[in-house]
Amino acid sequence: MDWIKRNLFFVIGAVVALVLMGLAGYYAWSGYSVNAEQNEKLKTIYEESKRLAEKKPHPGDKKTDNIAAAKEQRKEIQELIGKIGQHLRPIPAIPEGGTNVTSREYAEALRATITWLQRDATNNSVFLPVVPGGYAYSFGVQRQLIKFAPGSLEPLSVQLGEVRAICGVLHAAKINALDSVRRARVSADDNSGAATDYLELSSTTNDLAILTPYEVTFRCYTPELADVLEGMAASPYGLVVKSINVEPATTTTLADAAALTPQPYTYAPVFAQTPQVVEGRYDNAAAMRSRYGLGGGRAGEGRGPMAQPQAQPQPVAVAPVARPTTKIILNERQLRVTMMIQVVKLLPRK
């Protein structure tokens, strides 16, 4: 203790130095850790820059600025999307109004649209499924309601407009029969509907558009199928045929059955006439007098006695003339077509 008292300042200086050395060691160790961490980041950045430099095309150099070229290409793509958007116009909802549509407005518009579609099908000779109240084009549940599930009126209005646009193309092509229209479920009311009216799919959204699926099944021949595809392509709306399945139809419509039933052919009877020959030649006047019982005198003479009625000529059966046989090259059958359609709705441009 006496030594410490005599060397108090030395002891205090030694302790302070020892503490400072400890702090310096801790600082050096922590600095080494930070340095190692920064070194790893620098190494990662270097490897990334090396990878980008080796890519083809690479970001560019003093002579070539690939980043500016990429921005220019992005601008061109946006202009192209704008031009394509003119051919992918949104289909008007029925009724229009978005979130402001009321249950009464939708119910009235739904019934009017179904009636219009049924009338349009009749005018274009399109057979519809026979159901009570007429075919509802997949809106059988909603047709019976006057109050709808909360939040369902806007998507239902959009689907009603899209179904009308799709079926309008089918009716205009004069298909033989429409078997079914299927759509995605967008309302809690759809859970109680028939399974034949709905798809187990839903709308999908990507960076550019919303894709809504529909499936239609109809019967037709190849000319009508070509008209359907042409109508989809020429539509101003975004109707895209995603897939198509064609198979022979197992049944035909009533009109087709009547057209395919052979009609009986009857031959008119031919009566044999006895020719009247006078002085080696056929005399038309004598034949007429003989047939109708007129006198046989010459012109200016009185009528002679009435000729005795001749026996009624008996019909002579004439064998039908053999018609030349027609070689059938193509005997087309009715087709059953199942078509998957996607309605493309572009998102607002950023």
Contacts in CASP RR format, 6 or more apart in sequence:
PFRMAT RR
TARGET T0000
AUTHOR 0000-0000-0000
METHOD contacts of the structure
MODEL  1
MDWIKRNLFFVIGAVVALVLMGLAGYYAWSGYSVNAEQNEKLKTIYEESK
RLAEKKPHPGDKKTDNIAAAKEQRKEIQELIGKIGQHLRPIPAIPEGGTN
VTSREYAEALRATITWLQRDATNNSVFLPVVPGGYAYSFGVQRQLIKFAP
GSLEPLSVQLGEVRAICGVLHAAKINALDSVRRARVSADDNSGAATDYLE
LSSTTNDLAILTPYEVTFRCYTPELADVLEGMAASPYGLVVKSINVEPAT
TTTLADAAALTPQPYTYAPVFAQTPQVVEGRYDNAAAMRSRYGLGGGRAG
EGRGPMAQPQAQPQPVAVAPVARPTTKIILNERQLRVTMMIQVVKLLPRK
4 11 0 8 1.000
52 58 0 8 1.000
52 59 0 8 1.000
53 59 0 8 1.000
57 66 0 8 1.000
58 66 0 8 1.000
59 66 0 8 1.000
59 67 0 8 1.000
60 66 0 8 1.000
60 67 0 8 1.000
78 349 0 8 1.000
81 208 0 8 1.000
81 346 0 8 1.000
81 349 0 8 1.000
82 349 0 8 1.000
85 346 0 8 1.000
87 236 0 8 1.000
87 238 0 8 1.000
88 209 0 8 1.000
88 237 0 8 1.000
88 238 0 8 1.000
88 344 0 8 1.000
88 345 0 8 1.000
88 346 0 8 1.000
89 236 0 8 1.000
89 237 0 8 1.000
89 238 0 8 1.000
90 237 0 8 1.000
90 345 0 8 1.000
90 346 0 8 1.000
91 158 0 8 1.000
91 161 0 8 1.000
91 162 0 8 1.000
91 165 0 8 1.000
91 237 0 8 1.000
91 238 0 8 1.000
91 343 0 8 1.000
91 345 0 8 1.000
92 161 0 8 1.000
93 154 0 8 1.000
93 157 0 8 1.000
93 158 0 8 1.000
93 160 0 8 1.000
93 161 0 8 1.000
94 109 0 8 1.000
94 110 0 8 1.000
94 113 0 8 1.000
94 157 0 8 1.000
94 160 0 8 1.000
94 161 0 8 1.000
94 164 0 8 1.000
95 101 0 8 1.000
95 105 0 8 1.000
95 106 0 8 1.000
95 109 0 8 1.000
95 157 0 8 1.000
96 157 0 8 1.000
97 157 0 8 1.000
98 153 0 8 1.000
98 154 0 8 1.000
98 157 0 8 1.000
99 153 0 8 1.000
99 154 0 8 1.000
101 153 0 8 1.000
101 154 0 8 1.000
101 157 0 8 1.000
102 153 0 8 1.000
103 146 0 8 1.000
103 147 0 8 1.000
103 148 0 8 1.000
103 153 0 8 1.000
104 146 0 8 1.000
106 142 0 8 1.000
106 148 0 8 1.000
106 153 0 8 1.000
106 156 0 8 1.000
106 157 0 8 1.000
107 142 0 8 1.000
107 145 0 8 1.000
107 146 0 8 1.000
109 157 0 8 1.000
109 160 0 8 1.000
110 139 0 8 1.000
110 142 0 8 1.000
110 143 0 8 1.000
110 160 0 8 1.000
111 143 0 8 1.000
113 160 0 8 1.000
113 161 0 8 1.000
113 164 0 8 1.000
114 136 0 8 1.000
114 137 0 8 1.000
114 139 0 8 1.000
114 143 0 8 1.000
116 164 0 8 1.000
117 137 0 8 1.000
117 164 0 8 1.000
117 167 0 8 1.000
117 168 0 8 1.000
117 171 0 8 1.000
118 128 0 8 1.000
118 134 0 8 1.000
118 135 0 8 1.000
120 167 0 8 1.000
120 168 0 8 1.000
120 171 0 8 1.000
121 127 0 8 1.000
121 128 0 8 1.000
121 167 0 8 1.000
121 171 0 8 1.000
121 178 0 8 1.000
123 171 0 8 1.000
124 171 0 8 1.000
124 172 0 8 1.000
124 174 0 8 1.000
125 174 0 8 1.000
125 255 0 8 1.000
126 170 0 8 1.000
126 171 0 8 1.000
126 174 0 8 1.000
126 175 0 8 1.000
126 176 0 8 1.000
126 177 0 8 1.000
126 178 0 8 1.000
127 176 0 8 1.000
127 177 0 8 1.000
127 178 0 8 1.000
127 253 0 8 1.000
127 254 0 8 1.000
128 134 0 8 1.000
128 135 0 8 1.000
128 177 0 8 1.000
128 178 0 8 1.000
129 135 0 8 1.000
129 178 0 8 1.000
129 179 0 8 1.000
129 180 0 8 1.000
135 178 0 8 1.000
136 143 0 8 1.000
137 163 0 8 1.000
137 167 0 8 1.000
137 181 0 8 1.000
138 163 0 8 1.000
138 180 0 8 1.000
138 181 0 8 1.000
138 182 0 8 1.000
138 183 0 8 1.000
138 197 0 8 1.000
138 198 0 8 1.000
139 160 0 8 1.000
139 163 0 8 1.000
139 197 0 8 1.000
140 193 0 8 1.000
140 194 0 8 1.000
140 197 0 8 1.000
141 189 0 8 1.000
141 190 0 8 1.000
141 192 0 8 1.000
141 193 0 8 1.000
141 197 0 8 1.000
142 148 0 8 1.000
142 156 0 8 1.000
142 187 0 8 1.000
142 189 0 8 1.000
145 189 0 8 1.000
148 156 0 8 1.000
148 187 0 8 1.000
148 189 0 8 1.000
149 187 0 8 1.000
149 188 0 8 1.000
149 189 0 8 1.000
151 187 0 8 1.000
152 186 0 8 1.000
152 187 0 8 1.000
152 188 0 8 1.000
152 189 0 8 1.000
155 186 0 8 1.000
155 187 0 8 1.000
156 186 0 8 1.000
156 187 0 8 1.000
158 212 0 8 1.000
159 183 0 8 1.000
159 184 0 8 1.000
159 186 0 8 1.000
159 212 0 8 1.000
162 212 0 8 1.000
162 214 0 8 1.000
162 343 0 8 1.000
163 181 0 8 1.000
163 183 0 8 1.000
163 214 0 8 1.000
165 235 0 8 1.000
165 237 0 8 1.000
165 239 0 8 1.000
166 181 0 8 1.000
166 214 0 8 1.000
166 216 0 8 1.000
166 239 0 8 1.000
166 341 0 8 1.000
166 343 0 8 1.000
167 178 0 8 1.000
167 181 0 8 1.000
167 216 0 8 1.000
169 228 0 8 1.000
169 231 0 8 1.000
169 232 0 8 1.000
169 235 0 8 1.000
169 239 0 8 1.000
170 178 0 8 1.000
170 216 0 8 1.000
170 218 0 8 1.000
170 228 0 8 1.000
172 227 0 8 1.000
172 231 0 8 1.000
173 220 0 8 1.000
173 224 0 8 1.000
173 225 0 8 1.000
173 227 0 8 1.000
173 228 0 8 1.000
173 231 0 8 1.000
174 224 0 8 1.000
174 227 0 8 1.000
175 218 0 8 1.000
175 219 0 8 1.000
175 220 0 8 1.000
175 224 0 8 1.000
175 228 0 8 1.000
176 218 0 8 1.000
176 219 0 8 1.000
176 220 0 8 1.000
176 221 0 8 1.000
176 224 0 8 1.000
176 252 0 8 1.000
176 253 0 8 1.000
176 255 0 8 1.000
176 256 0 8 1.000
176 334 0 8 1.000
177 218 0 8 1.000
177 219 0 8 1.000
177 220 0 8 1.000
177 253 0 8 1.000
178 216 0 8 1.000
178 217 0 8 1.000
178 218 0 8 1.000
179 217 0 8 1.000
179 218 0 8 1.000
179 219 0 8 1.000
179 336 0 8 1.000
180 196 0 8 1.000
180 197 0 8 1.000
180 215 0 8 1.000
180 216 0 8 1.000
180 217 0 8 1.000
181 197 0 8 1.000
181 214 0 8 1.000
181 215 0 8 1.000
181 216 0 8 1.000
182 196 0 8 1.000
182 197 0 8 1.000
182 198 0 8 1.000
182 199 0 8 1.000
182 214 0 8 1.000
182 215 0 8 1.000
182 216 0 8 1.000
183 197 0 8 1.000
183 198 0 8 1.000
183 199 0 8 1.000
183 213 0 8 1.000
183 214 0 8 1.000
184 198 0 8 1.000
184 199 0 8 1.000
184 201 0 8 1.000
184 202 0 8 1.000
184 203 0 8 1.000
184 212 0 8 1.000
184 213 0 8 1.000
185 191 0 8 1.000
185 198 0 8 1.000
185 199 0 8 1.000
185 202 0 8 1.000
190 197 0 8 1.000
190 198 0 8 1.000
199 213 0 8 1.000
199 214 0 8 1.000
199 215 0 8 1.000
201 213 0 8 1.000
202 213 0 8 1.000
203 210 0 8 1.000
203 211 0 8 1.000
203 212 0 8 1.000
203 213 0 8 1.000
204 210 0 8 1.000
204 211 0 8 1.000
205 211 0 8 1.000
205 347 0 8 1.000
207 347 0 8 1.000
208 346 0 8 1.000
208 347 0 8 1.000
209 344 0 8 1.000
209 345 0 8 1.000
209 346 0 8 1.000
209 347 0 8 1.000
210 344 0 8 1.000
210 345 0 8 1.000
210 347 0 8 1.000
211 342 0 8 1.000
211 343 0 8 1.000
211 344 0 8 1.000
211 345 0 8 1.000
212 342 0 8 1.000
212 343 0 8 1.000
212 345 0 8 1.000
213 242 0 8 1.000
213 340 0 8 1.000
213 341 0 8 1.000
213 342 0 8 1.000
214 340 0 8 1.000
214 341 0 8 1.000
214 342 0 8 1.000
214 343 0 8 1.000
215 338 0 8 1.000
215 339 0 8 1.000
215 340 0 8 1.000
215 341 0 8 1.000
216 338 0 8 1.000
216 339 0 8 1.000
216 341 0 8 1.000
217 336 0 8 1.000
217 337 0 8 1.000
217 338 0 8 1.000
217 339 0 8 1.000
218 228 0 8 1.000
218 336 0 8 1.000
218 337 0 8 1.000
218 339 0 8 1.000
219 249 0 8 1.000
219 251 0 8 1.000
219 252 0 8 1.000
219 253 0 8 1.000
219 334 0 8 1.000
219 335 0 8 1.000
219 336 0 8 1.000
219 337 0 8 1.000
220 228 0 8 1.000
220 334 0 8 1.000
220 335 0 8 1.000
220 337 0 8 1.000
221 332 0 8 1.000
221 334 0 8 1.000
221 335 0 8 1.000
222 332 0 8 1.000
222 335 0 8 1.000
225 246 0 8 1.000
225 335 0 8 1.000
225 337 0 8 1.000
228 337 0 8 1.000
228 339 0 8 1.000
229 241 0 8 1.000
232 239 0 8 1.000
232 240 0 8 1.000
232 241 0 8 1.000
232 341 0 8 1.000
237 343 0 8 1.000
238 343 0 8 1.000
238 344 0 8 1.000
238 345 0 8 1.000
239 341 0 8 1.000
239 343 0 8 1.000
239 344 0 8 1.000
240 341 0 8 1.000
240 342 0 8 1.000
240 343 0 8 1.000
240 344 0 8 1.000
241 339 0 8 1.000
241 340 0 8 1.000
241 341 0 8 1.000
242 340 0 8 1.000
242 341 0 8 1.000
242 342 0 8 1.000
243 339 0 8 1.000
243 340 0 8 1.000
244 337 0 8 1.000
244 338 0 8 1.000
244 339 0 8 1.000
244 340 0 8 1.000
245 337 0 8 1.000
245 338 0 8 1.000
245 339 0 8 1.000
246 335 0 8 1.000
246 336 0 8 1.000
246 337 0 8 1.000
247 335 0 8 1.000
247 336 0 8 1.000
248 333 0 8 1.000
248 334 0 8 1.000
248 335 0 8 1.000
248 336 0 8 1.000
249 333 0 8 1.000
249 334 0 8 1.000
249 335 0 8 1.000
249 336 0 8 1.000
250 336 0 8 1.000
252 260 0 8 1.000
252 334 0 8 1.000
256 334 0 8 1.000
267 318 0 8 1.000
267 320 0 8 1.000
269 315 0 8 1.000
269 316 0 8 1.000
270 315 0 8 1.000
270 316 0 8 1.000
270 318 0 8 1.000
271 313 0 8 1.000
271 314 0 8 1.000
271 315 0 8 1.000
271 316 0 8 1.000
272 313 0 8 1.000
272 314 0 8 1.000
272 316 0 8 1.000
273 287 0 8 1.000
273 291 0 8 1.000
273 313 0 8 1.000
274 290 0 8 1.000
274 310 0 8 1.000
274 313 0 8 1.000
275 282 0 8 1.000
275 287 0 8 1.000
276 282 0 8 1.000
276 283 0 8 1.000
276 284 0 8 1.000
276 286 0 8 1.000
276 287 0 8 1.000
276 290 0 8 1.000
277 283 0 8 1.000
278 286 0 8 1.000
286 296 0 8 1.000
288 294 0 8 1.000
289 295 0 8 1.000
289 296 0 8 1.000
289 307 0 8 1.000
290 307 0 8 1.000
290 310 0 8 1.000
291 310 0 8 1.000
293 306 0 8 1.000
293 307 0 8 1.000
293 309 0 8 1.000
294 303 0 8 1.000
294 307 0 8 1.000
295 303 0 8 1.000
295 304 0 8 1.000
295 305 0 8 1.000
295 306 0 8 1.000
295 307 0 8 1.000
296 303 0 8 1.000
296 304 0 8 1.000
297 303 0 8 1.000
297 304 0 8 1.000
END
